Protein backbone atom coordinates (compact mmCIF):
# COMPACT_ATOMS: atom_id res chain seq x y z
CA UNK A 1 0.00 0.00 0.00
CA UNK A 2 1.37 3.39 -0.95
CA UNK A 3 1.71 6.24 1.51
CA UNK A 4 -0.95 8.19 -0.37
CA UNK A 5 -3.39 5.29 -0.19
CA UNK A 6 -2.76 4.93 3.53
CA UNK A 7 -3.40 8.64 4.04
CA UNK A 8 -6.65 8.57 2.07
CA UNK A 9 -7.90 5.63 4.14
CA UNK A 10 -7.92 8.01 7.12
CA UNK A 11 -10.75 9.96 5.45
CA UNK A 12 -14.17 8.37 5.97
CA UNK A 13 -17.69 9.23 4.89
CA UNK A 14 -20.56 7.69 6.80
CA UNK A 15 -24.18 8.45 5.91
CA UNK A 16 -25.83 10.19 8.85
CA UNK A 17 -22.55 11.20 10.50
CA UNK A 18 -21.73 14.89 10.04
CA UNK A 19 -24.24 15.02 7.22
CA UNK A 20 -22.26 12.47 5.22
CA UNK A 21 -19.35 14.88 4.90
CA UNK A 22 -15.78 13.56 4.85
CA UNK A 23 -14.39 13.08 8.36
CA UNK A 24 -11.15 11.89 9.87
CA UNK A 25 -10.99 8.23 10.88
CA UNK A 26 -14.69 7.99 11.65
CA UNK A 27 -14.53 10.74 14.25
CA UNK A 28 -16.77 13.76 14.12
CA UNK A 29 -13.91 15.95 12.97
CA UNK A 30 -14.71 17.08 9.46
CA UNK A 31 -12.06 17.50 6.80
CA UNK A 32 -13.44 20.94 5.97
CA UNK A 33 -12.97 22.07 9.58
CA UNK A 34 -9.28 21.18 9.50
CA UNK A 35 -8.79 22.80 6.09
CA UNK A 36 -10.53 26.01 7.15
CA UNK A 37 -8.50 26.13 10.34
CA UNK A 38 -5.28 25.80 8.34
CA UNK A 39 -6.52 28.51 5.95
CA UNK A 40 -7.11 30.78 8.94
CA UNK A 41 -3.38 30.54 9.64
CA UNK A 42 -3.51 28.14 12.57
CA UNK A 43 -0.38 25.98 12.65
CA UNK A 44 -0.70 22.21 12.41
CA UNK A 45 0.91 21.85 15.84
CA UNK A 46 -1.77 24.04 17.37
CA UNK A 47 -4.53 22.03 15.68
CA UNK A 48 -3.02 18.86 17.11
CA UNK A 49 -3.04 20.44 20.57
CA UNK A 50 -6.70 21.45 20.19
CA UNK A 51 -7.72 18.00 18.92
CA UNK A 52 -5.71 15.45 20.96
CA UNK A 53 -7.19 12.52 19.01
CA UNK A 54 -5.68 13.80 15.76
CA UNK A 55 -2.33 12.68 14.43
CA UNK A 56 -0.02 14.57 12.05
CA UNK A 57 -0.92 12.12 9.27
CA UNK A 58 -4.59 13.13 9.64
CA UNK A 59 -3.75 16.69 8.66
CA UNK A 60 -1.71 15.48 5.68
CA UNK A 61 -4.65 13.25 4.72
CA UNK A 62 -6.98 16.28 4.71
CA UNK A 63 -4.63 18.18 2.43
CA UNK A 64 -4.24 15.24 0.04
CA UNK A 65 -8.00 14.63 0.00
CA UNK A 66 -8.63 18.28 -0.90
CA UNK A 67 -5.95 18.26 -3.60
CA UNK A 68 -7.47 15.21 -5.24
CA UNK A 69 -11.01 16.60 -5.04
CA UNK A 70 -10.11 19.80 -6.88
CA UNK A 71 -7.97 18.16 -9.56
CA UNK A 72 -10.38 17.88 -12.45
CA UNK A 73 -9.90 18.77 -16.10
CA UNK A 74 -11.60 21.82 -17.52
CA UNK A 75 -12.70 21.99 -21.10
CA UNK A 76 -12.07 25.33 -22.71
CA UNK A 77 -14.17 26.20 -25.74
C-alpha positions as CSV (number, residue, x, y, z in Angstrom):
1,X,0.0,0.0,0.0
2,X,1.4,3.4,-1.0
3,X,1.7,6.2,1.5
4,X,-1.0,8.2,-0.4
5,X,-3.4,5.3,-0.2
6,X,-2.8,4.9,3.5
7,X,-3.4,8.6,4.0
8,X,-6.6,8.6,2.1
9,X,-7.9,5.6,4.1
10,X,-7.9,8.0,7.1
11,X,-10.8,10.0,5.5
12,X,-14.2,8.4,6.0
13,X,-17.7,9.2,4.9
14,X,-20.6,7.7,6.8
15,X,-24.2,8.4,5.9
16,X,-25.8,10.2,8.8
17,X,-22.6,11.2,10.5
18,X,-21.7,14.9,10.0
19,X,-24.2,15.0,7.2
20,X,-22.3,12.5,5.2
21,X,-19.3,14.9,4.9
22,X,-15.8,13.6,4.9
23,X,-14.4,13.1,8.4
24,X,-11.2,11.9,9.9
25,X,-11.0,8.2,10.9
26,X,-14.7,8.0,11.6
27,X,-14.5,10.7,14.3
28,X,-16.8,13.8,14.1
29,X,-13.9,15.9,13.0
30,X,-14.7,17.1,9.5
31,X,-12.1,17.5,6.8
32,X,-13.4,20.9,6.0
33,X,-13.0,22.1,9.6
34,X,-9.3,21.2,9.5
35,X,-8.8,22.8,6.1
36,X,-10.5,26.0,7.1
37,X,-8.5,26.1,10.3
38,X,-5.3,25.8,8.3
39,X,-6.5,28.5,5.9
40,X,-7.1,30.8,8.9
41,X,-3.4,30.5,9.6
42,X,-3.5,28.1,12.6
43,X,-0.4,26.0,12.6
44,X,-0.7,22.2,12.4
45,X,0.9,21.8,15.8
46,X,-1.8,24.0,17.4
47,X,-4.5,22.0,15.7
48,X,-3.0,18.9,17.1
49,X,-3.0,20.4,20.6
50,X,-6.7,21.5,20.2
51,X,-7.7,18.0,18.9
52,X,-5.7,15.5,21.0
53,X,-7.2,12.5,19.0
54,X,-5.7,13.8,15.8
55,X,-2.3,12.7,14.4
56,X,0.0,14.6,12.0
57,X,-0.9,12.1,9.3
58,X,-4.6,13.1,9.6
59,X,-3.8,16.7,8.7
60,X,-1.7,15.5,5.7
61,X,-4.6,13.3,4.7
62,X,-7.0,16.3,4.7
63,X,-4.6,18.2,2.4
64,X,-4.2,15.2,0.0
65,X,-8.0,14.6,0.0
66,X,-8.6,18.3,-0.9
67,X,-6.0,18.3,-3.6
68,X,-7.5,15.2,-5.2
69,X,-11.0,16.6,-5.0
70,X,-10.1,19.8,-6.9
71,X,-8.0,18.2,-9.6
72,X,-10.4,17.9,-12.4
73,X,-9.9,18.8,-16.1
74,X,-11.6,21.8,-17.5
75,X,-12.7,22.0,-21.1
76,X,-12.1,25.3,-22.7
77,X,-14.2,26.2,-25.7
